[in-house]
Amino acid sequence: MKAFLFSWSLMAVALAAGAETRPNIVFFLVDDLGRQDIGCYGSTFYETPHVDRLAKEGARFTDAYAACPVCSPTRAAVQTGRWPQRTGVTDYIGAALKPELWKRNTKLLPAPYSDRLAHEEVTMAEMLKSAGYATFFAGKWHLGPEGWWPENQGYDHNLGGVDKGGPYGRGKYFVPYDNPRLPDGPPGEHLPDRLATETGKFMEANRDKPFFAFFSFYSVHTPLQSRPDLEKKYQEKRHRLGLEAQWGREDSREVRLVQEHAVYAGMVEAMDLAVGKVLAKLDELGLAENTLVIFTSDNGGLSTSEGSPTSNLPLRGGKGWMYEGGIREPLVIRWPAVLKAGTVIETPVCSPDYFATALEVAQGKTAAQVDGVSLLPLLKGGSLPERALYWHYPHYGNQGGAPGAAIRMGDWKLIEWYEDGRRELFNLREDLGEQKDLATSNPDQVTALAAKLEAWRKDVGALMPTPNPGYDASQPSGRLPGAAAKSKNKKK
């Protein structure tokens, strides 16, 4: 009996030691941030020294993707590790919920979707909480009405996570927030800085046990509003560099070609300063070494609508589009205890992979089906088996994109447009800007990728758009992306 108790004591000590070595996890999800909006990805107008530092101390992913070209579906995929089609959240919450509610003159009626992340879904917070983590959410949720907010989905604390997709209170990005989950601070307080402060308080209060902090920025989503000092800084920088707005076209939409929007630049820098504030708190607490930090976005930069504040070039399109500008994201991961500084990873990865990664590094458990794969082998210097990534957006967004689907396998990407069944094929290694459609010259590649895409749609239960009996071709209609839609410079 003594021997048994001694062995059990040793096991308990070992288990306790294992729990102590599990990393803290800090997840930054930025809203509407384009891949090209970060200095380490090539921006020369916006200034992001803190995210750039994160990349120097960790890994920068060149081929990271959002699960959808709009926000709510990607957020559902991040939280659950599952394709949006499995959760039912396939459009931004707030769009017409059912085909019969659709009022626009388009060729198709969009598919129905769910306007909340079901309680039956296992979130990253619920999985980590069951593994002994303290859990915290700050910022934008946009995954359902009250009763489906972060505190109902596994988060111990919720600062600012409600149904709204943006900071739509009286002060917008400044006090008063008019947010039932975020008490107002002093006059002049700026939302990104406040959320960073609250994240730091949570980390300090839980420094002696594993914690999970999910900092979900409202930035850089509209409304376009900057700190006045930062707006002035970038107005002067734009003048000093002699930058002017330049525009091209993506079918019926104008698309911004140059990053020079002073207000947006100020929003990007304020986001970066908030990231820096959280990183500084990790340093102050002595927790940086064994904290897994993930920084990414929920869809591409806003380049064709609502002020079109940024340019995604050399990527084509932007938020709401199946082209790379709508789905390819910045992704920076730092974990000094495991990951070699200055690593560049070219393996294609996607939003559901973050849940799978957290599941493995936290030694967690879930009974739910997880579509993502753990990125831990990549973080340790290894590789992943080649796989296909998929997208299915059976809706019309607000940015000009049309219902469609896509698959990426290796260097090849196939896009299928649902309005007319047309397929476009691109070799992304040779043509990152998706300007040369190779479908006609590579019919076997089109057939193979289309078959994989169709099999995946069946597997995930993807709902399809349907013909619109009320469509009037003689009237202005929903746009159809055209093969002739090329960027042509003009000044405005």
C-alpha positions as CSV (number, residue, x, y, z in Angstrom):
1,M,0.0,0.0,0.0
2,K,2.9,2.4,0.9
3,A,4.5,1.6,-2.5
4,F,1.2,2.2,-4.3
5,L,0.8,5.6,-2.5
6,F,4.4,6.6,-3.2
7,S,3.9,5.7,-6.9
8,W,0.7,7.6,-7.1
9,S,2.3,10.7,-5.4
10,L,5.1,10.6,-8.0
11,M,2.5,10.5,-10.8
12,A,0.6,13.4,-9.3
13,V,3.8,15.4,-9.1
14,A,4.5,14.6,-12.7
15,L,1.1,15.6,-13.8
16,A,1.3,18.8,-11.9
17,A,4.7,19.6,-13.5
18,G,3.2,18.8,-16.9
19,A,0.4,21.3,-16.3
20,E,2.8,24.0,-15.2
21,T,4.9,23.6,-18.4
22,R,1.9,23.9,-20.7
23,P,2.1,27.3,-22.4
24,N,-0.1,30.3,-21.8
25,I,-2.0,31.2,-25.1
26,V,-2.5,34.8,-26.3
27,F,-4.6,35.0,-29.5
28,F,-4.8,38.3,-31.4
29,L,-7.6,38.4,-34.0
30,V,-7.7,41.6,-36.0
31,D,-10.8,42.6,-37.9
32,D,-10.5,43.3,-41.6
33,L,-6.7,43.5,-41.5
34,G,-5.2,42.7,-44.9
35,R,-2.0,40.6,-45.3
36,Q,-0.2,43.6,-46.9
37,D,-1.1,45.9,-44.0
38,I,1.8,44.8,-41.9
39,G,5.4,46.0,-42.2
40,C,6.9,42.5,-42.2
41,Y,4.6,41.6,-45.1
42,G,5.7,44.6,-47.2
43,S,3.8,47.7,-46.1
44,T,5.9,50.8,-46.4
45,F,3.2,53.3,-45.4
46,Y,1.6,51.7,-42.3
47,E,4.0,51.3,-39.3
48,T,3.7,48.1,-37.2
49,P,6.9,47.7,-35.2
50,H,5.4,45.5,-32.5
51,V,3.9,42.9,-34.9
52,D,7.2,43.1,-36.9
53,R,9.1,42.3,-33.7
54,L,6.7,39.4,-33.1
55,A,7.7,38.0,-36.5
56,K,11.4,38.5,-35.8
57,E,11.1,36.6,-32.5
58,G,8.8,33.9,-34.0
59,A,7.5,32.7,-37.3
60,R,5.9,34.6,-40.2
61,F,3.6,32.5,-42.4
62,T,3.5,33.4,-46.0
63,D,0.4,31.3,-47.0
64,A,-2.1,31.7,-44.2
65,Y,-5.8,31.9,-44.9
66,A,-9.1,32.9,-43.4
67,A,-11.8,30.3,-43.6
68,C,-14.1,32.8,-45.3
69,P,-13.8,36.2,-47.1
70,V,-16.1,37.8,-44.4
71,C,-15.9,37.8,-40.7
72,S,-18.4,35.7,-38.7
73,P,-17.8,32.4,-40.6
74,T,-14.0,32.8,-40.0
75,R,-14.6,33.6,-36.3
76,A,-16.7,30.5,-35.9
77,A,-14.0,28.4,-37.6
78,V,-11.3,29.9,-35.2
79,Q,-13.4,29.2,-32.2
80,T,-14.4,25.6,-33.1
81,G,-11.6,24.3,-35.4
82,R,-14.4,23.4,-37.9
83,W,-15.2,24.5,-41.4
84,P,-17.9,27.3,-41.3
85,Q,-20.3,25.0,-43.2
86,R,-20.4,22.5,-40.3
87,T,-21.3,25.3,-37.8
88,G,-23.9,26.8,-40.2
89,V,-22.4,30.3,-39.8
90,T,-21.6,30.9,-43.5
91,D,-22.2,34.7,-43.8
92,Y,-21.6,37.7,-41.6
93,I,-24.3,37.8,-39.0
94,G,-26.7,40.6,-39.9
95,A,-27.1,39.6,-43.6
96,A,-30.4,38.4,-44.8
97,L,-31.0,35.2,-42.9
98,K,-33.2,33.3,-45.4
99,P,-33.6,33.5,-49.2
100,E,-37.1,34.9,-48.8
101,L,-35.7,37.9,-46.9
102,W,-33.4,38.8,-49.8
103,K,-34.2,42.1,-51.4
104,R,-31.4,42.7,-53.9
105,N,-31.8,42.1,-57.6
106,T,-29.3,39.2,-58.1
107,K,-29.3,36.1,-60.3
108,L,-29.2,33.9,-57.2
109,L,-30.8,33.8,-53.8
110,P,-28.2,33.3,-51.1
111,A,-28.3,30.1,-49.0
112,P,-29.8,30.3,-45.5
113,Y,-27.3,30.5,-42.6
114,S,-27.3,30.4,-38.8
115,D,-27.1,33.7,-37.0
116,R,-25.4,32.2,-33.9
117,L,-22.7,29.8,-32.9
118,A,-24.7,26.9,-31.4
119,H,-24.1,26.0,-27.8
120,E,-23.5,22.5,-28.9
121,E,-20.3,23.6,-30.6
122,V,-17.2,23.1,-28.5
123,T,-15.2,26.4,-28.5
124,M,-11.5,26.9,-28.0
125,A,-12.3,28.4,-24.6
126,E,-14.4,25.4,-23.5
127,M,-11.7,23.0,-24.5
128,L,-9.0,25.0,-22.8
129,K,-11.1,25.6,-19.7
130,S,-11.7,21.9,-19.3
131,A,-7.9,21.5,-19.5
132,G,-7.4,23.8,-16.5
133,Y,-6.9,27.2,-18.3
134,A,-8.3,30.5,-17.1
135,T,-10.1,32.0,-20.1
136,F,-10.6,35.6,-21.2
137,F,-12.2,37.4,-24.1
138,A,-11.8,41.0,-25.1
139,G,-13.3,42.8,-28.1
140,K,-15.5,41.8,-31.0
141,W,-17.5,38.6,-30.8
142,H,-20.2,38.8,-33.6
143,L,-21.3,35.2,-33.2
144,G,-24.9,35.6,-32.0
145,P,-27.3,37.5,-29.8
146,E,-27.2,37.8,-26.0
147,G,-27.2,34.3,-24.6
148,W,-24.7,33.2,-27.2
149,W,-21.9,35.7,-26.1
150,P,-18.4,34.7,-24.9
151,E,-19.5,34.0,-21.3
152,N,-22.0,31.5,-22.6
153,Q,-19.2,29.8,-24.8
154,G,-16.5,29.0,-22.2
155,Y,-15.0,32.3,-21.4
156,D,-14.6,33.2,-17.7
157,H,-14.5,36.9,-18.5
158,N,-16.0,38.9,-21.4
159,L,-14.9,42.5,-22.0
160,G,-16.7,43.9,-25.0
161,G,-18.0,40.8,-26.8
162,V,-21.6,41.3,-28.0
163,D,-23.7,40.8,-31.1
164,K,-22.5,43.9,-33.0
165,G,-19.9,43.6,-35.7
166,G,-18.3,47.0,-35.0
167,P,-18.0,49.7,-32.4
168,Y,-21.3,51.4,-33.1
169,G,-21.8,53.4,-29.9
170,R,-21.9,57.1,-29.7
171,G,-18.2,57.5,-29.4
172,K,-17.4,54.7,-31.8
173,Y,-13.7,53.9,-31.1
174,F,-13.8,56.3,-28.2
175,V,-15.8,56.7,-25.0
176,P,-18.8,56.4,-24.7
177,Y,-18.8,52.9,-26.2
178,D,-22.5,52.1,-25.4
179,N,-21.4,48.4,-25.0
180,P,-23.2,46.4,-22.3
181,R,-20.1,44.3,-21.7
182,L,-17.6,47.1,-21.6
183,P,-18.0,49.9,-19.0
184,D,-16.9,53.3,-20.2
185,G,-13.5,54.5,-19.1
186,P,-12.4,58.2,-18.8
187,P,-13.2,60.7,-21.5
188,G,-10.9,60.3,-24.5
189,E,-10.1,56.6,-23.8
190,H,-9.4,54.7,-27.0
191,L,-10.9,51.3,-27.5
192,P,-7.8,49.3,-28.7
193,D,-5.7,50.6,-25.8
194,R,-8.5,49.9,-23.3
195,L,-8.8,46.3,-24.5
196,A,-5.1,45.9,-24.3
197,T,-5.1,47.1,-20.7
198,E,-7.9,44.7,-19.7
199,T,-6.0,41.8,-21.4
200,G,-2.9,42.7,-19.3
201,K,-4.9,42.8,-16.1
202,F,-6.2,39.3,-16.8
203,M,-2.8,37.9,-17.5
204,E,-1.4,39.4,-14.3
205,A,-4.2,38.1,-12.2
206,N,-3.7,34.6,-13.6
207,R,0.1,34.6,-13.9
208,D,0.5,31.5,-11.7
209,K,-1.6,29.2,-13.8
210,P,-2.2,28.5,-17.5
211,F,-4.3,31.2,-19.1
212,F,-5.9,31.8,-22.5
213,A,-6.5,35.4,-23.5
214,F,-8.4,36.0,-26.8
215,F,-7.9,39.6,-27.8
216,S,-10.4,40.1,-30.7
217,F,-9.9,43.6,-32.1
218,Y,-12.8,45.7,-33.3
219,S,-10.0,47.5,-35.3
220,V,-9.5,48.0,-38.2
221,H,-13.1,47.5,-39.2
222,T,-15.3,50.5,-40.1
223,P,-16.2,53.1,-38.9
224,L,-13.0,54.7,-40.1
225,Q,-11.8,56.6,-37.1
226,S,-8.3,57.3,-35.9
227,R,-6.7,59.0,-33.0
228,P,-6.2,62.6,-34.2
229,D,-2.5,62.6,-33.5
230,L,-2.0,59.4,-35.6
231,E,-4.1,60.7,-38.4
232,K,-2.0,63.9,-38.5
233,K,1.2,61.8,-38.5
234,Y,0.1,59.9,-41.6
235,Q,-1.3,62.9,-43.4
236,E,2.2,64.4,-43.1
237,K,3.8,61.1,-44.1
238,R,1.6,60.9,-47.2
239,H,2.5,64.4,-48.2
240,R,6.2,63.8,-47.5
241,L,6.2,60.7,-49.7
242,G,4.1,62.3,-52.4
243,L,1.4,59.6,-52.3
244,E,-1.9,60.0,-54.0
245,A,-4.9,57.7,-54.2
246,Q,-4.9,55.5,-57.3
247,W,-7.7,53.3,-58.4
248,G,-8.3,50.3,-60.6
249,R,-11.3,48.1,-61.2
250,E,-12.5,44.7,-60.1
251,D,-15.4,44.1,-62.4
252,S,-18.0,46.8,-61.4
253,R,-16.0,47.9,-58.3
254,E,-13.3,50.4,-57.9
255,V,-10.3,49.0,-56.0
256,R,-7.6,51.0,-54.2
257,L,-4.1,50.4,-55.6
258,V,-2.0,52.4,-53.1
259,Q,-1.8,52.4,-49.3
260,E,-2.0,56.1,-48.4
261,H,-5.2,56.4,-46.3
262,A,-4.2,58.4,-43.3
263,V,-7.1,57.5,-41.1
264,Y,-6.8,53.8,-41.8
265,A,-3.0,54.0,-41.2
266,G,-3.7,55.5,-37.8
267,M,-6.0,52.7,-37.0
268,V,-3.4,50.1,-38.0
269,E,-0.8,51.8,-35.8
270,A,-3.2,52.0,-32.9
271,M,-3.8,48.2,-33.3
272,D,0.0,47.6,-33.3
273,L,0.4,49.7,-30.2
274,A,-2.2,47.6,-28.4
275,V,-0.4,44.4,-29.4
276,G,2.8,46.0,-28.1
277,K,1.2,46.8,-24.8
278,V,0.1,43.2,-24.3
279,L,3.6,41.9,-25.3
280,A,5.2,44.3,-22.8
281,K,3.0,43.0,-20.0
282,L,4.1,39.4,-20.9
283,D,7.7,40.6,-20.6
284,E,7.0,42.4,-17.3
285,L,5.5,39.3,-15.9
286,G,8.3,37.0,-17.1
287,L,5.9,34.9,-19.1
288,A,7.0,35.5,-22.7
289,E,9.2,32.4,-23.0
290,N,6.4,29.9,-22.5
291,T,3.5,31.8,-24.0
292,L,2.2,30.9,-27.4
293,V,1.2,34.1,-29.2
294,I,-0.9,33.9,-32.4
295,F,-1.6,37.0,-34.5
296,T,-3.9,36.9,-37.5
297,S,-7.0,38.4,-39.2
298,D,-10.5,37.2,-40.1
299,N,-10.6,38.2,-43.8
300,G,-8.8,40.3,-46.3
301,G,-8.4,44.1,-46.3
302,L,-11.3,46.3,-47.3
303,S,-10.3,47.6,-50.7
304,T,-13.5,47.7,-52.8
305,S,-16.2,49.1,-50.5
306,E,-17.1,51.4,-47.5
307,G,-14.3,53.9,-48.3
308,S,-11.9,51.2,-49.6
309,P,-9.3,52.3,-47.1
310,T,-6.5,49.9,-48.0
311,S,-4.8,48.2,-50.9
312,N,-4.0,44.5,-51.0
313,L,-1.7,44.5,-54.0
314,P,-0.1,42.4,-55.2
315,L,-3.1,40.3,-54.0
316,R,-6.2,40.6,-56.1
317,G,-9.5,41.8,-54.7
318,G,-10.2,42.2,-51.0
319,K,-12.7,41.5,-48.2
320,G,-15.8,39.7,-49.6
321,W,-13.9,38.1,-52.6
322,M,-12.6,34.6,-53.3
323,Y,-9.4,36.0,-54.7
324,E,-6.3,36.1,-52.5
325,G,-6.9,39.6,-51.3
326,G,-10.1,38.4,-49.7
327,I,-8.8,35.3,-47.9
328,R,-5.0,35.4,-47.5
329,E,-4.0,36.7,-44.1
330,P,-1.1,37.8,-42.0
331,L,-0.2,35.1,-39.5
332,V,2.6,35.5,-37.0
333,I,3.3,33.0,-34.2
334,R,5.8,33.3,-31.4
335,W,6.6,30.7,-28.8
336,P,10.3,31.2,-27.7
337,A,10.4,27.9,-25.7
338,V,9.7,25.9,-28.9
339,L,9.9,28.1,-32.0
340,K,13.1,29.3,-33.6
341,A,13.2,33.1,-34.0
342,G,13.1,34.5,-37.5
343,T,11.4,31.4,-39.1
344,V,9.5,31.8,-42.4
345,I,6.9,29.1,-43.1
346,E,5.4,28.7,-46.6
347,T,3.0,25.8,-45.8
348,P,-0.6,26.8,-46.5
349,V,-2.6,26.9,-43.3
350,C,-6.2,28.0,-42.4
351,S,-8.4,29.3,-39.5
352,P,-9.5,25.8,-38.2
353,D,-5.9,24.9,-37.5
354,Y,-5.6,27.2,-34.5
355,F,-8.1,25.2,-32.5
356,A,-6.2,22.0,-33.3
357,T,-2.9,23.6,-32.4
358,A,-4.2,24.8,-29.0
359,L,-5.7,21.4,-28.4
360,E,-2.3,19.7,-28.8
361,V,-0.1,22.2,-27.0
362,A,-2.5,22.4,-24.0
363,Q,-3.0,18.7,-23.8
364,G,-6.7,19.2,-24.1
365,K,-9.6,17.0,-25.1
366,T,-12.7,17.3,-27.2
367,A,-15.3,14.9,-28.5
368,A,-16.1,17.2,-31.4
369,Q,-14.9,16.6,-35.0
370,V,-12.0,19.0,-35.7
371,D,-11.3,19.9,-39.3
372,G,-8.0,21.8,-38.6
373,V,-4.6,20.2,-38.1
374,S,-2.1,21.1,-35.4
375,L,0.6,23.5,-36.5
376,L,3.0,22.2,-33.8
377,P,5.1,20.1,-36.2
378,L,5.7,23.3,-38.2
379,L,6.6,25.3,-35.1
380,K,9.1,22.6,-34.2
381,G,10.8,22.8,-37.6
382,G,9.0,19.9,-39.2
383,S,6.4,19.7,-42.0
384,L,2.8,18.7,-42.6
385,P,1.4,16.3,-45.2
386,E,0.1,18.1,-48.3
387,R,-3.6,18.8,-48.1
388,A,-6.3,20.8,-49.8
389,L,-7.9,23.9,-48.3
390,Y,-11.5,24.8,-49.1
391,W,-13.8,27.8,-49.2
392,H,-17.6,28.0,-49.8
393,Y,-19.4,31.3,-49.7
394,P,-23.0,30.9,-51.0
395,H,-23.8,34.6,-50.5
396,Y,-23.4,38.1,-51.9
397,G,-21.2,40.2,-49.7
398,N,-21.3,44.0,-49.4
399,Q,-17.9,44.4,-51.1
400,G,-18.7,43.1,-54.7
401,G,-17.9,39.5,-54.4
402,A,-20.4,36.9,-55.7
403,P,-21.4,33.4,-54.5
404,G,-18.6,30.9,-55.1
405,A,-16.2,28.3,-53.8
406,A,-12.5,27.7,-54.1
407,I,-9.9,25.0,-53.4
408,R,-6.2,25.3,-53.0
409,M,-4.0,22.3,-53.5
410,G,-0.2,22.8,-53.7
411,D,0.4,25.8,-56.0
412,W,-3.0,25.4,-57.7
413,K,-6.1,27.3,-56.9
414,L,-9.5,26.8,-58.5
415,I,-12.4,29.2,-58.1
416,E,-16.0,28.2,-59.1
417,W,-18.5,31.0,-59.5
418,Y,-22.1,29.8,-58.8
419,E,-23.9,32.4,-60.9
420,D,-22.8,30.7,-64.2
421,G,-20.7,27.7,-63.1
422,R,-17.6,29.3,-64.6
423,R,-14.2,28.1,-63.2
424,E,-10.9,30.0,-63.0
425,L,-7.6,28.3,-62.4
426,F,-4.5,30.0,-61.1
427,N,-0.9,28.9,-60.3
428,L,-0.2,31.0,-57.2
429,R,3.5,30.4,-57.2
430,E,3.8,31.9,-60.7
431,D,0.9,34.3,-60.5
432,L,0.2,35.5,-57.0
433,G,-2.0,38.3,-58.4
434,E,-4.4,35.8,-60.1
435,Q,-4.2,37.6,-63.4
436,K,-3.7,34.6,-65.8
437,D,-6.6,32.1,-65.8
438,L,-5.2,28.7,-66.8
439,A,-8.4,26.8,-66.9
440,T,-8.6,26.4,-70.6
441,S,-5.0,25.1,-70.9
442,N,-5.2,22.8,-67.9
443,P,-8.5,20.9,-68.2
444,D,-7.3,17.9,-66.3
445,Q,-6.2,20.0,-63.3
446,V,-9.6,21.8,-63.3
447,T,-11.5,18.4,-63.4
448,A,-9.4,17.0,-60.5
449,L,-9.7,20.0,-58.3
450,A,-13.5,20.4,-59.0
451,A,-14.1,16.8,-58.1
452,K,-12.3,17.3,-54.7
453,L,-14.2,20.5,-54.1
454,E,-17.5,18.8,-54.8
455,A,-16.7,15.9,-52.5
456,W,-15.8,18.3,-49.7
457,R,-19.0,20.2,-50.1
458,K,-20.9,17.0,-49.7
459,D,-18.9,16.0,-46.7
460,V,-19.5,19.3,-44.8
461,G,-23.1,19.6,-45.8
462,A,-22.7,22.8,-47.7
463,L,-25.9,24.7,-48.6
464,M,-26.1,26.1,-52.1
465,P,-27.7,29.3,-53.4
466,T,-30.7,28.9,-55.7
467,P,-32.0,30.7,-58.8
468,N,-33.8,34.0,-58.0
469,P,-37.3,33.9,-59.7
470,G,-37.6,37.6,-59.2
471,Y,-34.3,38.5,-60.9
472,D,-34.8,41.2,-63.6
473,A,-32.0,41.3,-66.1
474,S,-33.1,44.7,-67.4
475,Q,-32.4,46.3,-64.0
476,P,-29.1,46.9,-62.2
477,S,-28.1,43.6,-60.7
478,G,-25.7,41.9,-58.3
479,R,-22.2,41.8,-59.8
480,L,-20.6,38.9,-61.5
481,P,-16.8,38.7,-61.3
482,G,-15.4,38.8,-64.9
483,A,-12.3,37.4,-66.3
484,A,-11.6,40.7,-67.9
485,A,-11.6,42.5,-64.6
486,K,-8.0,43.8,-64.5
487,S,-6.5,46.6,-62.5
488,K,-6.0,49.7,-64.6
489,N,-4.3,52.7,-63.0
490,K,-6.1,56.0,-62.8
491,K,-5.8,58.8,-60.3
492,K,-8.6,60.2,-58.2
